[in-house]
């Protein structure tokens, strides 16, 4: 069964450093998303991406966040200057069309120290 | 805009039934249901689109009442493998994102 692949699985970074989280969505999927989940809490929407541009972003997704699809397959989330409160599990998800369920990757656990 | 889920937690004996509810104050385009086990990613269970319908998946089914903007997930004859946190996600017509509820923790005991 096709999977969404995320790397790295765990990243530890110092406050103020830049991190790039990588995702390879399922190849025929058209809609891409980033969500985050602070331990034990709800899954929070960050950004949706369709047709090579951002469809929608949340209030969390401020100027320190950016997304790219640099080569037509990878989908990256960059956090320019990490804060302690950015520590969370970051999930990438994709769907083939809007009316289908999302397939989530296994996540990147980001720890900011 | 976040949907409201209830109950927050449920403890069942194997074989018992449960209902998890999700309600929204907005007119919904779709409702999704996901199950997340500890330390894992959410896994898609089913989607219900506006128009009001009921869907089934093995012993797990769901309904969507479009008039009330409410959805319910029905777990029948629960199995140990049903344990986890269940999230509903809602989407409105003008938006391209799911907003998830705060989750319902389900524990099935032998």
Backbone of each chain as ProteinMPNN parsed JSONL, in Angstrom:
{"seq_chain_A": "XXXXXXXXXXXXXXXXXXXXXXXXXXXXXXXXXXXXXXXXXXXXXXXXXXXXXXXXXXXXXXXXXXXXXXXXXXXXXXXXXXXXXXXXXXXXXXXXXXXXXXXXXXXXXXXXX", "coords_chain_A": {"N_chain_A": [[0.847, -1.195, 0.0], [0.562, 2.233, -0.844], [2.626, 4.767, 0.683], [3.091, 7.693, 2.731], [6.079, 9.263, 3.159], [8.232, 10.384, 5.685], [11.03, 12.325, 6.665], [13.571, 13.688, 8.861], [12.94, 11.038, 11.28], [13.206, 11.848, 13.847], [14.278, 14.89, 15.194], [16.572, 16.92, 16.819], [17.127, 20.189, 17.802], [18.781, 23.334, 18.302], [17.434, 26.195, 19.904], [16.496, 28.861, 17.814], [17.772, 27.924, 15.583], [17.574, 26.822, 12.144], [15.321, 24.493, 10.685], [14.584, 21.827, 8.455], [11.971, 19.928, 7.418], [11.144, 16.951, 5.841], [9.138, 15.436, 3.283], [7.708, 12.854, 1.385], [5.103, 12.664, -0.57], [2.316, 10.505, -1.571], [2.44, 9.377, -4.886], [0.403, 9.963, -6.849], [-1.177, 11.765, -5.613], [-2.768, 14.91, -5.055], [-3.218, 16.929, -3.236], [-1.696, 18.444, -0.46], [-0.55, 18.546, 2.895], [0.495, 20.019, 6.007], [0.56, 19.217, 9.373], [0.64, 19.638, 12.951], [1.319, 18.162, 16.13], [1.265, 18.621, 19.416], [2.532, 16.883, 22.214], [0.179, 14.543, 23.218], [-1.956, 16.146, 22.626], [-4.351, 17.83, 20.478], [-4.534, 17.428, 16.875], [-3.119, 19.842, 14.932], [-3.797, 22.103, 12.321], [-1.516, 23.333, 9.916], [-0.768, 24.143, 7.208], [-2.026, 24.038, 3.851], [-1.556, 22.754, 0.543], [-1.711, 23.073, -2.888], [-1.577, 22.506, -6.35], [0.945, 23.558, -6.651], [1.04, 25.758, -4.966], [0.36, 27.561, -1.911], [-2.703, 26.802, -0.454], [-4.115, 27.381, 1.812], [-3.436, 28.694, 5.064], [-2.716, 28.458, 8.565], [-3.09, 30.472, 11.578], [-0.916, 29.83, 13.058], [1.053, 29.36, 11.239], [3.259, 31.363, 10.661], [5.553, 33.993, 9.62], [7.921, 32.644, 10.047], [7.664, 30.136, 9.069], [7.761, 28.096, 6.137], [6.821, 26.515, 3.041], [7.701, 24.188, 0.491], [7.754, 22.674, -2.761], [10.095, 21.37, -4.07], [11.011, 19.696, -6.194], [8.934, 18.46, -7.489], [8.268, 16.086, -6.284], [9.193, 15.804, -3.584], [8.147, 17.393, -0.542], [8.493, 20.048, 1.468], [8.829, 21.391, 4.78], [9.892, 24.272, 6.242], [11.307, 25.672, 9.087], [12.339, 28.68, 10.143], [13.61, 29.987, 12.364], [13.794, 28.385, 15.098], [11.656, 27.944, 17.954], [11.201, 27.224, 21.457], [8.571, 26.425, 21.832], [7.944, 25.298, 19.43], [8.427, 22.667, 19.541], [7.222, 19.538, 18.81], [5.245, 16.902, 17.276], [5.443, 16.631, 13.864], [3.353, 16.213, 11.187], [3.081, 15.17, 7.87], [0.684, 15.079, 5.283], [-1.307, 13.664, 2.641], [-3.714, 13.767, -0.041], [-5.663, 12.249, -2.632], [-7.755, 13.43, -4.046], [-9.948, 16.109, -3.119], [-12.179, 15.0, -1.914], [-11.417, 12.693, -0.669], [-9.983, 10.641, 1.932], [-7.248, 11.577, 4.104], [-3.869, 10.544, 3.835], [-1.554, 10.014, 6.231], [1.874, 10.692, 6.979], [4.444, 9.066, 8.97], [5.493, 10.892, 10.673], [7.605, 13.532, 12.041], [9.422, 13.918, 14.869], [10.065, 16.807, 16.456], [12.349, 18.343, 18.501], [13.086, 21.105, 20.322], [15.714, 22.651, 21.886]], "CA_chain_A": [[0.0, 0.0, 0.0], [1.395, 3.449, -0.915], [2.845, 5.451, 1.951], [3.709, 9.007, 2.808], [7.348, 9.063, 3.86], [8.764, 11.6, 6.303], [12.37, 12.256, 7.242], [13.958, 12.54, 9.688], [11.897, 10.621, 12.213], [13.4, 12.64, 15.056], [15.309, 15.913, 15.065], [16.813, 17.789, 17.968], [17.775, 21.398, 17.314], [18.882, 24.401, 19.293], [16.564, 27.35, 19.704], [17.033, 29.833, 16.883], [18.289, 27.262, 14.39], [16.636, 26.486, 11.074], [15.153, 23.067, 10.411], [13.798, 21.455, 7.273], [11.317, 18.63, 7.545], [10.926, 16.478, 4.475], [8.004, 14.533, 3.084], [7.448, 12.386, 0.029], [3.692, 12.241, -0.614], [1.97, 9.463, -2.521], [2.767, 9.981, -6.181], [-0.73, 10.489, -7.618], [-1.955, 12.67, -4.776], [-2.718, 16.291, -5.531], [-3.362, 17.86, -2.122], [-0.671, 18.179, 0.532], [-0.821, 19.257, 4.131], [1.311, 19.843, 7.201], [-0.104, 19.355, 10.663], [1.516, 19.323, 14.066], [0.635, 17.664, 17.318], [2.014, 18.676, 20.66], [2.317, 15.596, 22.884], [-1.079, 14.29, 23.91], [-2.974, 17.129, 22.306], [-5.047, 17.635, 19.204], [-3.784, 17.602, 15.649], [-3.349, 21.226, 14.513], [-3.523, 22.428, 10.932], [-0.529, 24.374, 9.633], [-0.824, 24.673, 5.849], [-2.418, 23.14, 2.76], [-0.78, 23.083, -0.658], [-2.321, 22.462, -4.07], [-1.194, 23.136, -7.614], [2.215, 24.252, -6.43], [0.969, 26.956, -4.161], [-0.369, 27.435, -0.656], [-4.146, 27.004, -0.538], [-4.579, 27.97, 3.055], [-2.518, 28.54, 6.178], [-3.305, 28.809, 9.848], [-2.427, 31.58, 12.266], [0.362, 29.315, 13.544], [1.974, 29.399, 10.097], [3.66, 32.762, 10.483], [6.664, 34.239, 8.69], [9.059, 31.761, 10.266], [7.388, 28.876, 8.39], [7.575, 28.108, 4.69], [6.712, 25.2, 2.418], [8.138, 24.13, -0.886], [7.754, 21.389, -3.448], [11.221, 21.773, -4.912], [11.318, 18.88, -7.363], [7.745, 17.762, -7.965], [7.937, 14.913, -5.483], [9.358, 16.138, -2.18], [7.34, 18.479, -0.002], [9.261, 20.373, 2.661], [8.421, 22.427, 5.727], [11.061, 24.912, 6.833], [11.112, 26.594, 10.212], [13.571, 29.472, 10.014], [14.234, 30.269, 13.66], [12.938, 27.582, 15.969], [11.395, 28.353, 19.327], [10.93, 26.076, 22.317], [7.18, 26.014, 21.632], [7.8, 24.562, 18.164], [8.601, 21.239, 19.824], [5.968, 18.837, 18.532], [5.312, 15.944, 16.182], [4.973, 17.252, 12.635], [2.849, 15.222, 10.241], [2.743, 15.485, 6.497], [-0.427, 14.262, 4.798], [-1.701, 13.941, 1.267], [-4.947, 13.125, -0.505], [-5.672, 12.207, -4.089], [-8.667, 14.527, -4.36], [-10.471, 16.718, -1.905], [-13.224, 14.178, -1.303], [-10.828, 11.468, -0.148], [-9.3, 10.758, 3.207], [-5.838, 11.914, 4.096], [-2.877, 9.564, 4.274], [-0.541, 10.694, 7.02], [3.176, 10.089, 7.196], [4.681, 8.614, 10.351], [5.799, 12.05, 11.488], [8.935, 13.926, 12.527], [9.374, 14.498, 16.22], [11.0, 17.919, 16.571], [12.633, 18.775, 19.872], [13.873, 22.33, 20.346], [16.327, 22.776, 23.229]], "C_chain_A": [[0.888, 1.253, 0.0], [1.473, 4.159, 0.426], [3.335, 6.868, 1.73], [4.947, 8.846, 3.687], [7.862, 10.383, 4.402], [10.163, 11.345, 6.855], [12.771, 13.628, 7.789], [12.8, 12.129, 10.597], [11.984, 11.428, 13.511], [14.51, 13.642, 14.816], [15.359, 16.757, 16.323], [17.582, 19.0, 17.45], [17.835, 22.425, 18.422], [17.958, 25.551, 18.908], [17.246, 28.357, 18.781], [17.59, 29.23, 15.606], [17.17, 26.994, 13.387], [16.546, 24.97, 10.931], [14.32, 22.891, 9.148], [13.267, 20.05, 7.477], [10.889, 18.198, 6.147], [9.831, 15.426, 4.413], [7.993, 14.115, 1.617], [6.009, 11.879, 0.011], [3.493, 11.081, -1.586], [1.906, 10.076, -3.927], [1.563, 10.557, -6.926], [-1.629, 11.405, -6.784], [-1.726, 14.111, -5.188], [-2.735, 17.322, -4.398], [-2.388, 17.464, -1.016], [-0.885, 19.085, 1.734], [0.323, 19.044, 5.113], [0.445, 20.113, 8.419], [0.95, 19.16, 11.746], [0.671, 18.919, 15.252], [1.597, 17.745, 18.492], [1.585, 17.477, 21.489], [0.985, 15.54, 23.611], [-2.196, 15.237, 23.562], [-3.546, 16.905, 20.913], [-4.097, 17.876, 18.038], [-4.141, 18.978, 15.076], [-2.94, 21.46, 13.065], [-2.47, 23.521, 10.827], [-0.771, 24.99, 8.256], [-1.319, 23.592, 4.886], [-1.805, 23.666, 1.467], [-1.397, 22.333, -1.82], [-1.87, 23.222, -5.297], [0.01, 24.047, -7.432], [2.107, 25.591, -5.714], [0.168, 26.697, -2.89], [-1.845, 27.733, -0.887], [-4.642, 27.769, 0.685], [-3.512, 27.766, 4.13], [-3.187, 29.021, 7.456], [-2.555, 29.988, 10.457], [-1.093, 31.14, 12.865], [1.439, 29.501, 12.48], [2.362, 30.845, 9.817], [4.902, 32.852, 9.601], [7.852, 33.313, 8.898], [8.864, 30.402, 9.581], [7.34, 29.095, 6.881], [7.479, 26.674, 4.189], [7.167, 25.302, 0.974], [7.905, 22.742, -1.435], [8.853, 21.505, -4.493], [11.393, 20.972, -6.198], [10.125, 18.063, -7.843], [7.404, 16.512, -7.202], [8.065, 15.223, -3.994], [8.518, 17.344, -1.802], [7.97, 18.825, 1.341], [8.6, 21.465, 3.486], [9.688, 22.974, 6.369], [10.601, 25.799, 7.977], [12.407, 27.368, 10.347], [14.3, 29.644, 11.339], [13.382, 29.601, 14.723], [12.837, 28.159, 17.375], [11.107, 27.094, 20.149], [9.524, 25.518, 22.05], [6.92, 25.348, 20.278], [8.008, 23.059, 18.355], [7.264, 20.526, 19.698], [6.256, 17.713, 17.544], [4.711, 16.629, 14.961], [4.592, 16.146, 11.65], [2.63, 15.864, 8.875], [1.587, 14.575, 6.092], [-0.711, 14.614, 3.347], [-3.021, 13.255, 0.96], [-5.006, 13.247, -2.02], [-6.594, 13.287, -4.648], [-9.252, 15.017, -3.05], [-11.438, 15.807, -1.175], [-12.713, 12.815, -0.836], [-10.168, 11.726, 1.191], [-7.835, 11.093, 3.024], [-5.015, 10.678, 4.472], [-1.771, 10.334, 4.973], [0.777, 9.933, 6.972], [3.351, 9.742, 8.668], [5.188, 9.726, 11.26], [7.278, 12.279, 11.75], [8.758, 14.531, 13.899], [10.47, 15.549, 16.328], [11.125, 18.327, 18.027], [13.549, 19.984, 19.806], [14.393, 22.525, 21.767], [17.028, 24.12, 23.406]], "O_chain_A": [[1.855, 1.326, 0.758], [0.519, 4.157, 1.204], [3.911, 7.198, 0.693], [4.866, 8.355, 4.813], [7.926, 11.38, 3.682], [10.441, 10.293, 7.431], [12.352, 14.645, 7.235], [11.786, 12.825, 10.66], [10.979, 11.659, 14.184], [15.568, 13.288, 14.293], [14.341, 17.238, 16.822], [18.576, 18.851, 16.739], [17.042, 22.394, 19.363], [17.742, 25.829, 17.728], [18.426, 28.665, 18.947], [17.854, 29.953, 14.645], [15.991, 26.947, 13.737], [17.544, 24.258, 11.04], [13.462, 23.715, 8.829], [14.029, 19.105, 7.683], [10.341, 18.987, 5.377], [9.626, 14.645, 5.342], [8.239, 14.926, 0.725], [5.725, 10.794, 0.517], [4.405, 10.725, -2.333], [1.374, 11.171, -4.111], [1.714, 11.582, -7.59], [-2.721, 11.771, -7.219], [-0.634, 14.485, -5.615], [-2.312, 18.462, -4.59], [-2.271, 16.287, -0.677], [-1.334, 20.225, 1.612], [1.025, 18.034, 5.065], [-0.294, 21.095, 8.483], [2.014, 18.592, 11.499], [-0.503, 19.271, 15.371], [2.602, 17.037, 18.551], [0.415, 17.093, 21.475], [0.692, 16.354, 24.487], [-3.281, 15.151, 24.138], [-3.251, 15.904, 20.26], [-3.017, 18.444, 18.193], [-5.302, 19.253, 14.773], [-1.856, 21.055, 12.645], [-2.518, 24.514, 11.554], [-0.958, 26.201, 8.137], [-1.068, 22.402, 5.077], [-1.568, 24.865, 1.317], [-1.586, 21.118, -1.76], [-1.791, 24.45, -5.28], [0.079, 25.147, -7.981], [2.98, 26.449, -5.845], [-0.6, 25.738, -2.808], [-2.201, 28.773, -1.441], [-5.472, 28.673, 0.589], [-2.775, 26.781, 4.103], [-4.086, 29.862, 7.439], [-1.536, 30.44, 9.935], [-0.234, 31.975, 13.148], [2.598, 29.768, 12.797], [1.871, 31.469, 8.876], [5.256, 31.892, 8.917], [8.707, 33.203, 8.02], [9.798, 29.603, 9.519], [6.927, 30.156, 6.411], [7.981, 25.743, 4.818], [7.04, 26.341, 0.326], [7.861, 21.76, -0.693], [8.571, 21.715, -5.673], [11.872, 21.511, -7.195], [10.305, 17.065, -8.54], [6.351, 15.919, -7.438], [7.149, 14.939, -3.223], [8.219, 18.201, -2.634], [7.983, 17.999, 2.252], [7.91, 22.339, 2.961], [10.463, 22.227, 6.967], [9.645, 26.565, 7.856], [13.455, 26.789, 10.632], [15.515, 29.455, 11.398], [12.389, 30.157, 15.191], [13.77, 28.763, 17.904], [10.807, 26.036, 19.597], [9.315, 24.305, 22.043], [5.809, 24.889, 20.011], [7.787, 22.275, 17.432], [6.299, 20.862, 20.385], [7.372, 17.587, 17.039], [3.597, 17.148, 15.021], [5.395, 15.271, 11.327], [2.068, 16.953, 8.759], [1.527, 13.422, 6.519], [-0.399, 15.711, 2.884], [-3.398, 12.284, 1.616], [-4.487, 14.192, -2.613], [-6.248, 13.973, -5.61], [-9.064, 14.4, -2.002], [-11.511, 15.836, 0.054], [-13.501, 11.892, -0.631], [-9.839, 12.86, 1.54], [-7.261, 10.919, 1.949], [-5.419, 9.878, 5.316], [-1.13, 11.2, 4.378], [0.803, 8.703, 6.93], [2.514, 10.082, 9.504], [5.304, 9.538, 12.471], [8.091, 11.356, 11.691], [8.045, 15.518, 14.078], [11.657, 15.226, 16.296], [10.134, 18.619, 18.696], [14.664, 19.896, 19.292], [13.622, 22.559, 22.726], [17.591, 24.387, 24.467]]}, "seq_chain_B": "XXXXXXXXXXXXXXXXXXXXXXXXXXXXXXXXXXXXXXXXXXXXXXXXXXXXXXXXXXXXXXXXXXXXXXXXXXXXXXXXXXXXXXXXXXXXXXXXXXXXXXXXXXXXXX", "coords_chain_B": {"N_chain_B": [[-14.193, 27.412, 15.428], [-13.27, 24.895, 15.613], [-14.331, 21.535, 15.719], [-16.535, 19.987, 18.108], [-15.983, 17.315, 20.172], [-17.398, 14.449, 21.737], [-17.779, 11.627, 23.928], [-14.974, 12.68, 26.028], [-13.432, 10.584, 26.843], [-13.583, 7.012, 26.826], [-14.191, 3.9, 28.31], [-14.268, 0.544, 27.623], [-15.488, -2.828, 27.792], [-14.321, -5.656, 26.034], [-16.249, -6.397, 23.192], [-18.347, -4.725, 23.778], [-20.347, -1.833, 22.843], [-19.839, 1.461, 21.405], [-20.366, 4.995, 21.045], [-19.26, 7.844, 19.415], [-19.336, 11.297, 19.264], [-19.499, 14.206, 17.156], [-19.608, 17.589, 16.616], [-20.399, 20.609, 14.858], [-20.313, 24.167, 14.512], [-20.443, 25.271, 12.105], [-21.529, 25.171, 8.643], [-20.996, 22.184, 7.07], [-18.762, 20.701, 4.683], [-17.566, 18.247, 4.566], [-17.019, 15.419, 6.711], [-14.491, 13.79, 8.426], [-13.204, 10.755, 9.848], [-10.711, 9.565, 12.025], [-8.337, 7.288, 13.444], [-5.956, 7.171, 15.994], [-3.193, 5.568, 17.228], [-1.1, 5.248, 20.101], [1.845, 7.085, 19.721], [1.836, 6.842, 17.004], [0.869, 7.691, 13.598], [-2.183, 9.404, 12.65], [-4.819, 7.389, 11.35], [-6.819, 7.026, 8.553], [-10.297, 6.462, 8.684], [-12.988, 6.817, 7.67], [-14.914, 8.892, 5.397], [-17.464, 11.317, 5.303], [-19.632, 12.957, 3.216], [-21.336, 16.085, 2.587], [-24.877, 15.979, 2.377], [-25.784, 14.016, 3.781], [-25.36, 10.935, 5.046], [-24.776, 7.483, 5.711], [-22.076, 5.46, 6.535], [-20.254, 2.43, 6.366], [-17.752, 0.357, 7.828], [-16.46, -2.545, 8.244], [-17.017, -3.343, 11.518], [-17.355, -0.787, 12.218], [-19.026, 2.159, 11.835], [-20.493, 5.207, 10.517], [-22.403, 8.235, 10.749], [-23.902, 11.171, 9.298], [-25.494, 14.018, 10.065], [-26.759, 16.422, 8.321], [-28.43, 18.588, 8.752], [-28.149, 19.162, 11.435], [-25.446, 19.452, 11.569], [-23.854, 17.453, 12.607], [-21.955, 14.565, 13.395], [-21.688, 11.075, 13.947], [-19.783, 8.396, 15.232], [-19.89, 4.959, 15.182], [-19.06, 2.231, 17.068], [-19.138, -1.119, 17.102], [-19.463, -4.167, 18.922], [-16.854, -4.144, 20.178], [-13.302, -4.519, 19.748], [-10.076, -5.419, 21.062], [-8.202, -4.181, 19.489], [-9.377, -1.822, 18.766], [-8.738, 0.14, 20.515], [-7.475, 3.398, 21.164], [-7.04, 6.838, 20.111], [-9.682, 8.664, 18.869], [-10.335, 10.858, 16.285], [-12.383, 13.378, 14.951], [-12.535, 15.145, 11.902], [-13.271, 18.172, 10.362], [-14.484, 19.875, 7.477], [-15.156, 22.867, 5.756], [-17.024, 24.278, 2.996], [-15.686, 26.39, 1.72], [-13.077, 26.073, 2.305], [-9.854, 24.536, 2.324], [-8.954, 22.557, 4.158], [-8.701, 20.302, 6.896], [-10.081, 20.583, 10.064], [-9.378, 19.435, 13.179], [-11.075, 17.774, 15.855], [-10.763, 17.616, 19.466], [-10.384, 15.033, 20.175], [-11.221, 11.641, 21.179], [-10.532, 9.44, 23.658], [-10.299, 6.033, 23.557], [-10.511, 3.068, 25.295], [-10.279, -0.324, 25.201], [-10.909, -3.074, 27.121], [-9.957, -6.445, 28.062]], "CA_chain_B": [[-14.301, 26.597, 14.23], [-12.912, 23.523, 15.964], [-15.488, 20.723, 16.087], [-16.603, 19.541, 19.494], [-16.142, 15.871, 20.282], [-17.786, 13.896, 23.03], [-17.146, 12.033, 25.177], [-13.52, 12.843, 25.975], [-12.812, 9.274, 27.047], [-14.503, 5.883, 26.979], [-13.581, 2.604, 28.645], [-15.198, -0.522, 27.265], [-15.086, -4.233, 27.805], [-14.355, -6.263, 24.697], [-17.592, -6.811, 22.798], [-19.323, -3.664, 24.017], [-20.503, -0.829, 21.788], [-19.584, 2.855, 21.785], [-20.712, 6.041, 20.085], [-18.486, 9.072, 19.571], [-20.047, 12.361, 18.576], [-18.724, 15.338, 16.652], [-20.542, 18.608, 16.159], [-19.782, 21.829, 14.366], [-21.191, 25.33, 14.412], [-20.374, 25.714, 10.719], [-22.063, 24.261, 7.623], [-19.856, 21.349, 6.707], [-18.631, 20.05, 3.382], [-17.271, 16.846, 4.829], [-16.541, 15.007, 8.032], [-13.585, 12.639, 8.387], [-12.89, 10.102, 11.108], [-9.388, 8.963, 12.07], [-7.932, 6.655, 14.701], [-4.528, 7.306, 16.236], [-2.651, 4.799, 18.346], [-0.031, 5.974, 20.785], [3.13, 7.141, 19.037], [1.68, 6.595, 15.57], [0.141, 8.704, 12.837], [-3.614, 9.143, 12.483], [-5.174, 6.518, 10.228], [-8.129, 7.346, 8.022], [-11.336, 5.451, 8.802], [-14.004, 7.076, 6.656], [-15.309, 10.259, 5.113], [-18.869, 11.525, 4.999], [-19.803, 14.214, 2.509], [-22.637, 16.706, 2.799], [-25.896, 15.199, 1.701], [-26.278, 13.134, 4.816], [-25.244, 9.536, 4.688], [-24.173, 6.607, 6.7], [-21.118, 4.574, 5.895], [-19.823, 1.34, 7.227], [-16.426, -0.215, 7.593], [-16.451, -3.682, 9.176], [-17.95, -3.094, 12.62], [-17.294, 0.633, 12.509], [-19.829, 2.919, 10.883], [-20.66, 6.604, 10.893], [-23.508, 8.951, 10.131], [-23.719, 12.618, 9.215], [-26.751, 14.742, 10.036], [-26.407, 17.715, 7.732], [-29.255, 19.652, 9.35], [-27.597, 19.516, 12.753], [-23.985, 19.525, 11.45], [-23.333, 16.504, 13.591], [-21.601, 13.241, 12.921], [-21.456, 10.1, 15.011], [-19.026, 7.192, 14.878], [-20.43, 3.828, 15.922], [-18.149, 1.085, 17.195], [-19.951, -2.22, 17.621], [-18.728, -5.382, 19.303], [-15.485, -3.622, 20.169], [-12.171, -5.426, 19.862], [-8.924, -4.796, 21.718], [-7.5, -3.36, 18.501], [-10.063, -0.535, 18.599], [-8.196, 1.124, 21.459], [-6.742, 4.498, 20.551], [-7.734, 8.119, 20.162], [-10.469, 8.911, 17.663], [-10.492, 12.272, 15.943], [-13.14, 13.796, 13.782], [-11.991, 16.309, 11.211], [-14.343, 18.788, 9.584], [-14.081, 20.788, 6.412], [-16.242, 23.672, 5.209], [-16.939, 24.336, 1.535], [-14.763, 27.419, 1.229], [-11.773, 25.865, 2.916], [-9.138, 23.337, 1.904], [-8.243, 22.005, 5.284], [-9.464, 19.663, 7.953], [-9.86, 21.012, 11.437], [-9.643, 18.258, 13.998], [-11.543, 17.895, 17.222], [-9.757, 17.362, 20.492], [-10.166, 13.598, 20.283], [-11.874, 10.795, 22.186], [-9.667, 8.308, 23.996], [-11.057, 4.798, 23.733], [-9.751, 1.934, 25.82], [-11.038, -1.572, 25.236], [-10.269, -4.032, 28.029], [-10.425, -7.84, 27.87]], "C_chain_B": [[-13.977, 25.133, 14.507], [-14.162, 22.729, 16.302], [-15.38, 20.251, 17.526], [-16.86, 18.045, 19.515], [-16.582, 15.501, 21.676], [-18.028, 12.411, 22.884], [-15.641, 12.215, 24.994], [-12.813, 11.502, 26.098], [-13.89, 8.227, 27.272], [-13.692, 4.648, 27.34], [-14.628, 1.534, 28.404], [-14.61, -1.883, 27.616], [-15.172, -4.734, 26.369], [-15.772, -6.749, 24.392], [-18.656, -5.762, 23.005], [-19.307, -2.655, 22.871], [-20.189, 0.557, 22.322], [-20.031, 3.785, 20.664], [-19.892, 7.272, 20.415], [-19.141, 10.136, 18.697], [-19.128, 13.524, 18.219], [-19.712, 16.371, 16.137], [-19.804, 19.883, 15.791], [-20.804, 22.949, 14.337], [-21.249, 25.857, 12.982], [-21.074, 24.698, 9.807], [-20.897, 23.494, 7.016], [-19.929, 20.819, 5.282], [-18.37, 18.561, 3.57], [-16.872, 16.656, 6.282], [-15.668, 13.768, 7.839], [-13.483, 12.061, 9.792], [-11.547, 9.386, 10.997], [-9.188, 8.304, 13.429], [-6.42, 6.787, 14.816], [-4.142, 6.461, 17.433], [-1.419, 5.531, 18.872], [1.282, 5.908, 20.008], [3.055, 6.914, 17.532], [0.933, 7.744, 14.903], [-1.355, 8.4, 12.839], [-3.86, 8.287, 11.239], [-6.609, 6.792, 9.828], [-9.091, 6.176, 8.182], [-12.399, 5.632, 7.717], [-14.29, 8.558, 6.518], [-16.799, 10.291, 4.819], [-19.005, 12.904, 4.373], [-21.185, 14.784, 2.776], [-23.649, 16.05, 1.877], [-26.468, 14.188, 2.651], [-26.207, 11.688, 4.404], [-24.698, 8.753, 5.865], [-23.243, 5.671, 5.955], [-20.687, 3.512, 6.895], [-18.477, 0.821, 6.831], [-16.233, -1.295, 8.63], [-17.468, -3.386, 10.277], [-17.921, -1.631, 13.045], [-18.094, 1.361, 11.437], [-19.994, 4.339, 11.39], [-21.85, 7.188, 10.168], [-23.21, 10.439, 10.15], [-25.098, 13.245, 9.072], [-26.458, 16.162, 9.583], [-27.2, 18.86, 8.358], [-28.676, 20.117, 10.672], [-26.089, 19.72, 12.704], [-23.331, 18.656, 12.519], [-23.011, 15.176, 12.912], [-21.376, 12.339, 14.126], [-20.704, 8.902, 14.442], [-19.499, 6.071, 15.782], [-19.429, 2.673, 15.887], [-18.944, -0.047, 17.83], [-19.08, -3.432, 17.889], [-17.227, -5.106, 19.337], [-14.446, -4.722, 20.382], [-11.028, -4.682, 20.532], [-8.211, -3.832, 20.77], [-8.176, -2.001, 18.268], [-9.521, 0.543, 19.544], [-7.363, 2.172, 20.729], [-7.513, 5.788, 20.751], [-8.413, 8.363, 18.828], [-10.654, 10.407, 17.481], [-11.499, 12.425, 14.81], [-12.441, 15.015, 13.193], [-13.092, 16.878, 10.334], [-13.788, 19.783, 8.587], [-15.313, 21.555, 5.949], [-15.997, 23.889, 3.722], [-15.85, 25.264, 1.028], [-13.328, 27.195, 1.678], [-11.157, 24.57, 2.422], [-8.3, 22.806, 3.054], [-9.224, 21.292, 6.196], [-9.083, 20.305, 9.269], [-10.283, 19.855, 12.325], [-10.208, 18.643, 15.356], [-10.455, 17.494, 18.193], [-9.563, 15.872, 20.78], [-10.953, 12.929, 21.38], [-10.975, 9.597, 22.423], [-10.526, 7.095, 24.303], [-10.132, 3.704, 24.217], [-10.674, 0.741, 25.878], [-10.263, -2.569, 26.076], [-10.801, -5.431, 27.788], [-11.605, -8.156, 28.79]], "O_chain_B": [[-14.354, 24.245, 13.742], [-14.984, 23.193, 17.093], [-14.289, 20.132, 18.084], [-17.839, 17.566, 18.944], [-16.204, 16.135, 22.661], [-18.446, 11.964, 21.816], [-15.103, 11.934, 23.924], [-11.737, 11.301, 25.535], [-14.954, 8.505, 27.826], [-12.643, 4.384, 26.753], [-15.742, 1.612, 28.922], [-13.395, -2.05, 27.72], [-16.008, -4.275, 25.591], [-16.408, -7.417, 25.207], [-19.758, -5.883, 22.47], [-18.39, -2.627, 22.051], [-20.259, 0.805, 23.525], [-20.065, 3.405, 19.493], [-19.836, 7.696, 21.57], [-19.458, 9.891, 17.533], [-18.127, 13.784, 18.887], [-20.564, 16.054, 15.307], [-18.743, 20.195, 16.331], [-22.0, 22.717, 14.163], [-22.011, 26.776, 12.682], [-21.196, 23.522, 10.15], [-19.939, 24.082, 6.514], [-21.003, 20.531, 4.755], [-18.888, 17.726, 2.829], [-16.455, 17.585, 6.973], [-16.066, 12.816, 7.168], [-13.649, 12.765, 10.788], [-11.275, 8.695, 10.015], [-9.786, 8.706, 14.427], [-5.692, 6.543, 13.854], [-4.696, 6.618, 18.521], [-0.792, 6.324, 18.168], [1.77, 4.828, 19.678], [4.082, 6.806, 16.862], [0.433, 8.65, 15.569], [-1.747, 7.246, 13.015], [-3.193, 8.446, 10.216], [-7.509, 6.79, 10.668], [-8.752, 5.037, 7.861], [-12.674, 4.714, 6.944], [-13.961, 9.364, 7.388], [-17.33, 9.396, 4.162], [-18.546, 13.899, 4.935], [-22.102, 14.052, 3.149], [-23.334, 15.627, 0.764], [-27.5, 13.574, 2.383], [-26.926, 11.261, 3.501], [-24.229, 9.306, 6.86], [-23.576, 5.157, 4.887], [-20.758, 3.701, 8.11], [-18.1, 0.836, 5.659], [-15.882, -1.004, 9.774], [-18.652, -3.199, 9.994], [-18.412, -1.283, 14.119], [-17.843, 1.178, 10.246], [-19.678, 4.642, 12.541], [-22.255, 6.703, 9.112], [-22.373, 10.909, 10.92], [-25.786, 13.028, 8.075], [-25.975, 16.992, 10.352], [-26.693, 19.975, 8.478], [-28.703, 21.305, 10.995], [-25.5, 20.125, 13.706], [-22.404, 19.063, 13.22], [-23.699, 14.736, 11.991], [-20.932, 12.786, 15.184], [-20.959, 8.46, 13.322], [-19.509, 6.212, 17.005], [-19.015, 2.212, 14.824], [-19.374, 0.064, 18.978], [-18.101, -3.69, 17.188], [-16.442, -5.738, 18.63], [-14.677, -5.704, 21.087], [-11.017, -3.452, 20.564], [-7.685, -2.803, 21.193], [-7.59, -1.125, 17.631], [-9.821, 1.725, 19.378], [-6.635, 1.856, 19.788], [-8.513, 5.826, 21.469], [-7.779, 8.276, 17.776], [-11.07, 11.12, 18.394], [-11.463, 11.681, 13.83], [-11.835, 15.81, 13.912], [-13.775, 16.13, 9.634], [-12.771, 20.436, 8.819], [-16.383, 20.974, 5.769], [-14.879, 23.702, 3.244], [-15.177, 24.973, 0.04], [-12.463, 28.041, 1.452], [-11.871, 23.611, 2.134], [-7.087, 22.631, 2.93], [-10.406, 21.629, 6.26], [-7.907, 20.539, 9.547], [-11.406, 19.36, 12.232], [-9.873, 19.682, 15.925], [-9.364, 17.085, 17.795], [-8.675, 15.497, 21.546], [-11.311, 13.551, 22.38], [-10.691, 8.829, 21.503], [-11.373, 7.126, 25.196], [-9.09, 3.445, 23.613], [-11.723, 0.781, 26.522], [-9.106, -2.875, 25.786], [-11.944, -5.605, 27.365], [-12.125, -9.272, 28.767]]}, "name": "protein", "num_of_chains": 2, "seq": "XXXXXXXXXXXXXXXXXXXXXXXXXXXXXXXXXXXXXXXXXXXXXXXXXXXXXXXXXXXXXXXXXXXXXXXXXXXXXXXXXXXXXXXXXXXXXXXXXXXXXXXXXXXXXXXXXXXXXXXXXXXXXXXXXXXXXXXXXXXXXXXXXXXXXXXXXXXXXXXXXXXXXXXXXXXXXXXXXXXXXXXXXXXXXXXXXXXXXXXXXXXXXXXXXXXXXXXXXXXXXXX"}
